[in-house]
Amino acid sequence: MPEFLNELLSGNEIFVGSTIMEYWGGLVTTVQLVFLSLILGLILAVPLAIMRTSRNPLINGPIWLFTYVFRGTPLLIQLYIIYYGIAQIHGIQQTFWWDIFREAFYPALLAFTLNTAAYTTEIIRGAIIATPHGEIEAAKAYGMSWALRMRRIILPSAARRAVQAYSNEVIFMLHSSAIASVVTLVDLTGAARNIYSRFYAPFDAFIFVALIYMALTFLLVFAFRKLENYLLRHQRPVNG
């Protein structure tokens, strides 16, 4: 272990059992928030990206507006609007929705999901329209329907082109999740802020969290590199 880490962890009162468990709870919350928002965002983005490629303005127009709004405004502002705005909806406090959205986790999840869905929609759309025309013509020559072409040819081909850009979006969402603590959600950054206010040790608290974020980023980069190699395995030369 590097010397500065030994100095940081050894004999430091903010790294006792109770605070380590607080960091662990923040890590679990961060991973849950980022993972769920990415999964839900990807589920939304695939059909939206397909609709975005339509030439019908009544279909692609609303999708363009959605992506423009969520890519054109800061995620923090979107989080504030959703977190504080839901409580202002008339009558919501008398419905079951209030039991869900009065918890900070779910407004944050909604904001993150819509934000990543907007970016992922444009990533997948760009990959779809970059599909070589010859692949589409060959699929038509085989008599494939539009839906079959999309499922068997276009989307798998687009996935290989989009994986690198999407990996950047995943890392961006991980780092952006740090703002969730501004709406009282105790994620990694929120845990560090609580520990800092308790022990007045900002350097130790936030450096430790920064190292955790770096470790998570390294794991994501490694995982996406393996995924990219798997998706592009057909391009590797065959050893004769």
N, C-alpha and C positions, 0 to 999 in steps of 0.2 A: 504494500500500500504506500503511495507517495507520502513524503514526510509531512507536507502541509495538511493532509487528511488525518494523519495520526495526531497532529497538534490540534486539529479541529475537533476530533471526536474524544480524545483522551482527556479525562478530568473535566469535562465540560458539563455543567449542570443541566443544560438544555437537551442533552442526549441521554437522559435517564429513561427508564421503562415507560413512564406515562407519556412523555413527549414523543417517544418513538412510536407508540401506539396511535398518537394523534396524527403523526405523519403518515402512518399506515392507513388510517381511516381516510385521510385526504387523498392518498394515492388511489385507494379503491374507488372513491367518488369520482376522481378525475378519469380513471380508466373507464368506469361505467358511462359517464357522460359522453366522453369522446367516442367510445365504441358504439353506443346506441345511436348517437347522432349521425355517425358515419354510415351505419347500416341502414337506418331509416332514410337518410339523405340519398344513398345510392339507389334504394328501392324507388324513391320518387324520381330520381334523375334519369333513369333509363327510359321510361315511357315519355318523360318530358323532352328528352333529347331527340327521340324519334319524332315526336310531334313538332319539335322545333325545326326539323328538316323539311317539314311540309311546305309546299308552295302556296297553300291556302292561308291568306292573312288572318282569317278568323280562327285558325288553329294555331299558327306560330306566333301571332301577334300577342295574345295574352302571356304566352310563355316567354317571349322576348321582354315584355314589361316586367314580369316576375324576376327574371335574371338581372335585368338592368337595375331594378330597385335594390335588390339584395346584394349585388356586387358594387353598387354605386354609393352605398351608405355604410358607415362603420358598424361593425358587429356589436360594439358596445352600445351604440344608440338603438340598434334593433333589440338588444337584450333589455334595455330600459323601457322601451315602448311596450314590449310584450309583458314584462314583469309587472310594470305599474299600470299598463293599459287594461289588462284582463280584469282587474278589480273594478274598473270603471264601467264595465259592460252591465247594462241595466238588467237586474234580475238574476245575474249569474250566482250570487251568493245564496240563492234559494234552490240551486240545482246541485246535482252530484258533481258537476264540473268544478265547483269551488273546492270540494274536498280534495280534488287532484291538484288544481293550479294554485292553491294557497301555499303549497310547498314549493320552495325556491327551485328545487331540482327540475320540475316539469316545465316551467316557463323557460329556464335555461336550455333544457333539452329541445324545446320547440324552436327557440331562436337559433340554436346551433344547427338543428336539422334543416331549417329553411335556408340558412346561409350556405351550408355545404352543398345542399341540393342545387342551389343556383350556380355555384362554381362548377360542380360536377356535371351539371346539364351541359354547360358550354364546353367542357373538356370532352365529353362523349360526343356531342354534336360535331365538334371539329374532327374527331377521329372517324365519325361516320361519313362525313362528306369527303374525307380524304381516301375513302375506299377506292382502289383502282377500278376504273370503269370496265376493264377486261374481266375482272372477277364477277361483276354483276351481269355482264353480257353472257359469260359462260354459264352462270346459274340460270339465266333466262332460257338459254339454249337447251338446258336439261329439263325445261318445263317446270321449274320451281315457281310457286306462287310468291307474292310479295312477302307474306308472313314467313314462309319457309326460307326465302332468301335472307330475310332479316335475322332469323334464328340460326341458320346454318352457315351463312357466309359473312354478312355485313357486321353483325355484333361481335362474333369471335375475332374477326379481322380488326375491328375498331378497338377491342380490348387490348390487343397487343400494342397498338399505337398509343393508347391512352394511359397505360400503366405507369409510365414514368412521370407524366404530368399529374396523375392522380396521387402518386406517392408524395409529391410536394403538397398537395391539398391536405392529405392526412396529417403530415407534419405541421402544416399551418394550423389545422384545427387543434392539434395537441397543444401548441403554444398559445393559441387564442383562448383555450379553455381557462387560462389563468385569470381572465376577467370575470369568471363566474363568481368569484368571491365578493364582488361588489354588490351582489344581491343576496348576501348573507349565506351563500353556499360554502361550506367548509371543504374546499378541495385542497390540493397541495399548497397553492398560494395562500388560501385562507388559513390553513394550519400554520404555515410559516408566520403569517401576520399575527395570529393569536399567540404563538410562542414568543415572537418578538415583543409584543405588548406586555407579556408576563415577565420576561427576563431582561428586557431592554438590551437584546443582543441581535441587532439587525443583520450584521455581517454573517454570523454563524447560521442563523435561521434561514436566510435567503440563499446563501451559498450552498447549503445542504440541499435545498429544494432545486436549485439550478443544476446540481449534479444528478439529481433524480430525473429531471427533464432531459438532460443530455443522455443518460442511460436509456431512457425510453425512446429517444430519437434514434440512437444507434441501433436499437432492436428493430425499429420500423424500417430504417434504411437497409439493414441486413435482410429482413423478411421480403421487402419489395425487390431487392436485387435477386434473391432466389426465385421469386415469382416471375420476374422479367426473364430470367434465364430459362425458366420452364416454358413460358409462353413462346419464346423465340428459339426453342431447341431445334426446330425444323430447319433453321438457317445455319446451324453449325455444320461444318464439313464432316462428312462421313469418313472415318478412318478405314482405308481399304486394306 
